[in-house]
Amino acid sequence: MSRVTKFAARDPGPAARMAGFVAHLRDNGLRLGVGETGIALDALTHINAANPHDARRALKSVFTGCAEEAAQFDGLFNSFWMNGGRVKTRVTPTATPSQSENVHSSREADAEEDTSGGAGDISAPDGGEGEATSEGDGKLVATDVTNLFKKDLRDVVRPEDIEAAEKIALRLGAALRDRRSRRRKAARKGDQIHFRKVMRQSLATGGEPFALPKRYRPDRSLRITAICDVSGSMTVYSRIFLAFLAGLMRADSRADAYLFHTRLVRITEALRDKDALRALARLSLLADGFAGGSKIGESLGSFANTYGRRFVDNRTVVMILSDGYDTASPDGISEALVRLKKRGCKIIWLNPLKGWNGYEPTARAMAGALPHLDLFCAANTLADLAALEPELARL
């Protein structure tokens, strides 16, 4: 069964829907305008626009101009036109999957876990009080293969987590925004008299200061750019981090957010939806590959070469939430962090494994990233994220 978007009864019509889709593409980095909107509407008149596959191919030829945009387009098309949680949904029949496709819903998986006799819950981490030992066969490893199973993030993030994360994000945002420049500027209203300007102006009045110009210290607030790892090795911590990202986007209008597994996805606009669960439904379509492979170096390199050039400067704090397990060469991570540092930003790495007793950054990727970090902290729970407030204030 596949889901298609059903628009509201008062929807203005196809032109308004296409304008909304073009705005959605612009918000995610594609450079489009009114001309492309008209061409797209004209292209749909030459095909069966009711067929999603034909419409996708036609719009993709109009709105994309390079391989990177073409790779990004399918996820953006699904999030706008095929989103099951956007407004209302209707179900259209599709080909029945074969018996060999072993696909189970996360709700069924939860029921199976309850009867399996296991003591753990994969949706939430432990308290971090255990000690890592070398005994046993268990390993934390990264995989090359992209997991095509589309994880519904509404089953991972609970509304109460989002509310708690939003409060924490407000505090962290305040810690970054409460910055003042050490250099003062002239202003009509200020907390100090601008004595140098007073003396200059008094020369025209025989040395008598008839006016008292003021000066003040302008704000130098920082913005957060969060990059979250949702690969298979991070599944147990994904609920905490995704709740924080959702709260951060709703609390700070200047914040920016990304997910990565085997590729990088910008999720800022999806998380700004006022309906938290609907935002996560849109996110599920964008983050195809959730709980799959891990390519940290390639994803950070892609960010540094694209979005980093547009959105990162000396007033930015890049916050990376990952365990540091990568299948590619660790040199890719170091090179990407060096390019970001050249733009003058601060880089924070939050590693959930650092909260374990006896943890050491022995992974080559993590060890290679440490020299380029301004802050390296643990982040097992929302409480750990809240404890970052004094650290961010010192950056």
C-alpha positions as CSV (number, residue, x, y, z in Angstrom):
1,M,0.0,0.0,0.0
2,S,1.4,3.5,-0.9
3,R,0.3,6.8,0.6
4,V,-0.4,9.9,-1.4
5,T,-1.1,13.4,-0.1
6,K,-4.7,14.6,0.1
7,F,-4.8,18.3,0.2
8,A,-7.3,20.3,2.3
9,A,-10.8,21.1,0.9
10,R,-10.0,24.8,0.6
11,D,-6.8,24.2,-1.4
12,P,-6.5,26.9,-4.1
13,G,-5.6,24.4,-6.8
14,P,-2.7,22.9,-8.8
15,A,-0.8,26.2,-9.3
16,A,-0.7,26.9,-5.6
17,R,0.4,23.3,-4.8
18,M,3.2,23.6,-7.4
19,A,4.3,26.9,-5.9
20,G,4.4,25.3,-2.5
21,F,6.5,22.4,-3.9
22,V,9.0,24.9,-5.4
23,A,9.2,26.7,-2.1
24,H,9.9,23.3,-0.4
25,L,12.7,22.7,-2.9
26,R,14.2,26.1,-2.4
27,D,14.2,25.6,1.4
28,N,16.3,22.5,0.8
29,G,19.0,24.2,-1.3
30,L,17.7,24.1,-4.9
31,R,17.8,27.4,-6.8
32,L,14.4,27.8,-8.5
33,G,12.0,30.6,-9.3
34,V,8.8,31.5,-11.0
35,G,10.0,30.5,-14.4
36,E,10.6,26.9,-13.4
37,T,7.2,26.8,-11.7
38,G,5.5,27.7,-15.0
39,I,7.6,25.2,-17.0
40,A,6.7,22.5,-14.5
41,L,2.9,23.2,-14.8
42,D,3.2,23.1,-18.6
43,A,5.2,19.8,-18.5
44,L,2.4,18.2,-16.4
45,T,-0.1,18.9,-19.2
46,H,1.8,16.6,-21.6
47,I,1.7,13.6,-19.3
48,N,-0.6,11.7,-17.0
49,A,-0.2,14.0,-14.0
50,A,-2.2,11.6,-11.8
51,N,0.6,9.0,-12.2
52,P,3.2,9.7,-9.4
53,H,6.0,8.0,-11.4
54,D,5.4,10.0,-14.6
55,A,5.0,13.3,-12.5
56,R,8.2,12.5,-10.6
57,R,10.2,12.1,-13.8
58,A,8.8,15.2,-15.5
59,L,9.3,17.4,-12.5
60,K,12.8,16.0,-11.9
61,S,13.9,17.0,-15.4
62,V,12.7,20.5,-14.8
63,F,13.9,21.2,-11.3
64,T,17.3,19.5,-11.2
65,G,20.4,20.6,-13.0
66,C,23.2,18.3,-11.6
67,A,23.7,14.8,-10.2
68,E,23.6,16.1,-6.6
69,E,20.2,17.8,-7.1
70,A,18.9,14.7,-8.9
71,A,19.9,12.5,-6.0
72,Q,18.2,14.9,-3.5
73,F,15.0,15.3,-5.5
74,D,13.4,11.9,-4.9
75,G,13.4,12.4,-1.1
76,L,12.0,15.9,-1.4
77,F,9.3,14.8,-3.8
78,N,8.2,12.0,-1.4
79,S,8.2,14.4,1.6
80,F,5.8,16.8,-0.2
81,W,3.6,14.7,-2.4
82,M,3.7,11.3,-0.9
83,N,3.8,12.2,2.8
84,G,1.4,10.1,4.9
85,G,1.3,12.6,7.8
86,R,1.2,16.0,6.1
87,V,-2.6,16.7,5.9
88,K,-4.8,13.7,5.3
89,T,-4.2,10.5,3.6
90,R,-5.9,8.0,1.4
91,V,-4.6,4.6,0.6
92,T,-4.1,3.4,-2.9
93,P,-3.6,-0.3,-3.7
94,T,-0.2,-1.4,-5.1
95,A,1.4,-4.7,-6.0
96,T,1.4,-7.1,-3.0
97,P,4.9,-7.8,-1.8
98,S,6.3,-11.3,-2.1
99,Q,6.7,-13.6,0.8
100,S,10.5,-13.3,0.6
101,E,10.4,-9.6,1.6
102,N,10.9,-9.9,5.3
103,V,9.5,-6.5,6.4
104,H,7.9,-6.0,9.8
105,S,6.6,-2.9,11.4
106,S,8.3,-1.4,14.5
107,R,5.1,-2.0,16.5
108,E,5.2,-5.7,15.7
109,A,8.9,-5.8,16.5
110,D,8.1,-4.3,19.9
111,A,5.5,-7.0,20.6
112,E,8.0,-9.7,19.6
113,E,10.7,-8.2,21.9
114,D,8.2,-8.3,24.8
115,T,7.8,-12.1,24.4
116,S,11.4,-12.9,23.7
117,G,12.5,-12.7,27.2
118,G,15.1,-9.9,26.5
119,A,15.7,-7.3,29.3
120,G,16.7,-4.4,27.2
121,D,14.9,-1.7,25.1
122,I,16.6,-0.7,21.9
123,S,14.7,2.6,21.8
124,A,16.5,4.1,24.8
125,P,20.0,3.8,26.2
126,D,20.9,2.5,29.6
127,G,22.0,4.7,32.4
128,G,25.6,4.7,31.2
129,E,26.9,3.1,34.5
130,G,28.0,-0.2,33.0
131,E,31.6,-0.8,32.3
132,A,32.8,-1.8,28.8
133,T,34.7,-5.1,28.9
134,S,36.6,-7.0,26.3
135,E,34.8,-10.3,26.9
136,G,32.0,-11.7,24.8
137,D,31.2,-11.6,21.1
138,G,29.3,-8.3,20.9
139,K,30.7,-5.6,18.7
140,L,29.8,-2.1,17.7
141,V,30.5,-2.0,14.0
142,A,29.6,0.2,11.0
143,T,28.2,-1.3,7.9
144,D,28.6,-0.4,4.2
145,V,25.2,-1.5,3.1
146,T,22.4,1.1,3.2
147,N,19.3,-0.2,5.1
148,L,16.4,0.3,2.8
149,F,13.9,-0.3,5.6
150,K,12.1,3.0,6.1
151,K,12.0,3.4,9.9
152,D,8.9,5.4,11.1
153,L,10.5,7.9,13.4
154,R,7.1,8.5,15.2
155,D,7.8,5.1,16.8
156,V,11.2,6.3,18.0
157,V,10.5,9.8,19.3
158,R,7.8,10.4,22.0
159,P,5.9,13.7,22.3
160,E,7.1,14.1,25.9
161,D,10.7,13.8,24.8
162,I,10.2,16.6,22.3
163,E,8.7,18.8,24.9
164,A,11.7,18.2,27.2
165,A,14.1,18.6,24.4
166,E,12.5,21.9,23.4
167,K,13.1,23.3,26.9
168,I,16.7,22.2,26.8
169,A,17.1,23.7,23.3
170,L,15.8,27.0,24.6
171,R,18.4,27.1,27.4
172,L,21.2,26.1,25.0
173,G,20.1,28.7,22.5
174,A,20.1,31.4,25.2
175,A,23.6,30.4,26.3
176,L,24.8,31.0,22.7
177,R,22.7,34.1,22.1
178,D,23.7,35.9,25.3
179,R,27.0,37.2,23.8
180,R,28.2,40.8,23.6
181,S,31.0,42.2,21.5
182,R,34.0,43.6,23.4
183,R,34.1,46.6,21.0
184,R,31.4,49.2,21.5
185,K,29.5,51.0,18.7
186,A,27.9,54.5,18.5
187,A,24.1,54.4,19.1
188,R,21.3,56.8,20.1
189,K,20.7,54.8,23.2
190,G,23.5,53.1,25.1
191,D,24.9,52.4,28.5
192,Q,28.1,54.6,28.1
193,I,28.9,58.0,26.9
194,H,31.0,58.1,23.7
195,F,33.6,60.6,25.0
196,R,35.7,60.7,21.9
197,K,32.6,61.7,19.8
198,V,31.7,64.2,22.5
199,M,35.0,66.0,22.2
200,R,34.9,66.0,18.4
201,Q,31.4,67.5,18.3
202,S,32.2,70.1,21.0
203,L,34.8,71.7,18.7
204,A,32.0,73.2,16.7
205,T,30.5,74.8,19.8
206,G,33.5,76.3,21.3
207,G,34.3,73.3,23.5
208,E,30.9,73.2,25.1
209,P,29.3,69.6,24.9
210,F,25.7,70.3,24.0
211,A,25.0,66.6,23.1
212,L,26.1,63.4,24.8
213,P,26.4,60.7,22.2
214,K,26.2,57.1,23.6
215,R,27.7,53.8,22.7
216,Y,26.8,50.1,23.4
217,R,28.1,46.6,23.0
218,P,26.2,44.9,20.1
219,D,25.1,41.3,20.3
220,R,27.4,38.6,18.8
221,S,25.0,35.6,19.0
222,L,26.0,32.2,17.7
223,R,23.9,29.8,15.7
224,I,23.7,26.0,16.1
225,T,24.2,23.7,13.2
226,A,23.4,20.1,14.3
227,I,24.5,17.1,12.3
228,C,23.1,13.8,13.7
229,D,24.3,10.2,12.9
230,V,21.3,7.8,12.5
231,S,23.2,4.8,11.3
232,G,22.7,1.3,12.7
233,S,25.3,1.7,15.5
234,M,23.4,4.8,16.7
235,T,19.9,3.2,16.8
236,V,19.8,2.9,20.6
237,Y,20.5,6.7,21.0
238,S,18.4,8.0,18.1
239,R,15.4,8.7,20.2
240,I,17.3,11.1,22.4
241,F,19.1,12.9,19.6
242,L,16.0,13.2,17.3
243,A,14.0,14.6,20.2
244,F,16.7,17.2,20.7
245,L,16.8,18.2,17.0
246,A,13.0,18.5,16.9
247,G,13.0,20.7,20.0
248,L,16.0,22.8,18.7
249,M,14.3,23.6,15.4
250,R,11.1,24.7,17.2
251,A,12.9,26.8,19.8
252,D,15.5,28.6,17.7
253,S,14.6,30.0,14.3
254,R,18.2,30.4,13.3
255,A,19.2,26.8,14.0
256,D,20.0,24.3,11.2
257,A,19.8,20.5,11.3
258,Y,21.0,17.5,9.2
259,L,20.9,13.7,9.3
260,F,23.4,11.4,7.8
261,H,23.9,7.6,7.4
262,T,25.4,6.7,4.1
263,R,24.4,10.2,2.8
264,L,23.6,13.6,4.1
265,V,20.0,15.0,4.3
266,R,19.0,18.5,5.4
267,I,15.9,18.3,7.7
268,T,15.6,21.9,8.9
269,E,12.3,22.7,7.2
270,A,10.8,19.3,8.0
271,L,11.4,19.8,11.7
272,R,10.0,23.4,11.8
273,D,6.4,22.0,11.3
274,K,4.4,23.1,14.3
275,D,2.8,19.6,14.6
276,A,5.7,17.6,16.0
277,L,4.5,14.1,15.0
278,R,3.7,15.4,11.5
279,A,7.2,16.8,11.2
280,L,8.6,13.5,12.1
281,A,6.4,11.8,9.5
282,R,8.0,14.1,6.9
283,L,11.4,13.3,8.3
284,S,10.8,9.6,7.9
285,L,10.6,10.0,4.2
286,L,13.6,12.3,4.0
287,A,15.8,10.0,6.1
288,D,15.6,6.9,3.9
289,G,18.3,4.6,5.2
290,F,17.7,5.2,8.9
291,A,19.5,2.6,11.1
292,G,21.6,1.5,8.1
293,G,25.2,2.0,7.1
294,S,27.6,4.7,8.2
295,K,29.8,7.0,6.1
296,I,30.8,9.8,8.5
297,G,33.7,11.1,6.5
298,E,31.8,11.2,3.2
299,S,28.8,12.9,4.8
300,L,30.9,15.6,6.7
301,G,32.8,16.2,3.5
302,S,29.6,16.7,1.6
303,F,28.4,19.1,4.2
304,A,31.7,21.1,4.2
305,N,31.6,21.4,0.4
306,T,27.9,22.4,0.0
307,Y,25.9,23.6,3.0
308,G,29.0,24.6,4.9
309,R,29.9,27.2,2.3
310,R,26.5,28.8,2.6
311,F,25.6,28.6,6.3
312,V,28.8,28.2,8.3
313,D,30.9,31.2,9.4
314,N,32.7,32.5,12.5
315,R,29.3,32.9,14.4
316,T,28.4,29.2,14.0
317,V,28.7,26.2,16.3
318,V,28.7,22.9,14.4
319,M,27.4,20.2,16.7
320,I,28.1,16.6,15.6
321,L,26.2,13.8,17.3
322,S,27.8,10.5,16.5
323,D,29.6,7.5,18.0
324,G,32.5,7.9,15.5
325,Y,32.3,4.5,13.9
326,D,33.0,4.9,10.1
327,T,33.6,2.4,7.3
328,A,35.6,4.8,5.2
329,S,39.1,6.2,5.7
330,P,39.4,8.4,8.8
331,D,41.3,10.9,6.7
332,G,38.0,12.0,5.2
333,I,36.8,13.1,8.6
334,S,39.9,15.1,9.4
335,E,39.9,16.8,6.0
336,A,36.2,17.8,6.4
337,L,36.8,19.2,9.9
338,V,39.8,21.1,8.7
339,R,37.7,22.8,5.9
340,L,35.0,23.7,8.5
341,K,37.6,25.1,10.9
342,K,39.0,27.4,8.2
343,R,35.6,29.1,8.1
344,G,36.1,30.1,11.7
345,C,33.4,28.0,13.3
346,K,33.4,26.1,16.6
347,I,33.0,22.3,16.4
348,I,31.5,20.2,19.2
349,W,31.3,16.4,19.0
350,L,28.8,14.7,21.3
351,N,29.6,11.0,21.5
352,P,27.1,8.8,23.5
353,L,29.8,6.1,24.1
354,K,31.9,8.6,26.0
355,G,29.4,8.2,28.9
356,W,30.5,4.6,29.3
357,N,32.9,3.8,32.1
358,G,36.4,3.0,30.7
359,Y,35.6,4.4,27.2
360,E,38.6,5.5,25.1
361,P,38.4,7.0,21.6
362,T,40.2,4.1,20.0
363,A,38.3,4.2,16.7
364,R,40.5,5.7,14.1
365,A,37.9,8.1,12.8
366,M,37.2,9.4,16.3
367,A,40.9,9.6,17.2
368,G,41.6,11.6,14.0
369,A,38.8,14.0,14.7
370,L,39.8,14.9,18.3
371,P,42.6,17.4,17.4
372,H,40.1,19.5,15.4
373,L,37.4,19.7,18.1
374,D,36.7,22.6,20.5
375,L,34.6,20.3,22.8
376,F,34.2,16.6,23.1
377,C,31.5,15.5,25.5
378,A,29.2,12.6,26.3
379,A,25.5,12.7,25.4
380,N,23.6,9.6,26.5
381,T,20.4,11.3,27.7
382,L,18.6,14.6,27.6
383,A,20.1,15.4,30.9
384,D,23.6,15.2,29.3
385,L,22.5,17.6,26.7
386,A,21.2,20.0,29.3
387,A,24.6,19.9,31.1
388,L,26.2,21.4,28.0
389,E,24.8,24.8,28.8
390,P,27.9,26.1,30.9
391,E,30.2,24.5,28.3
392,L,28.5,26.4,25.4
393,A,28.6,29.6,27.4
394,R,32.4,29.4,27.5
395,L,32.9,28.9,23.8
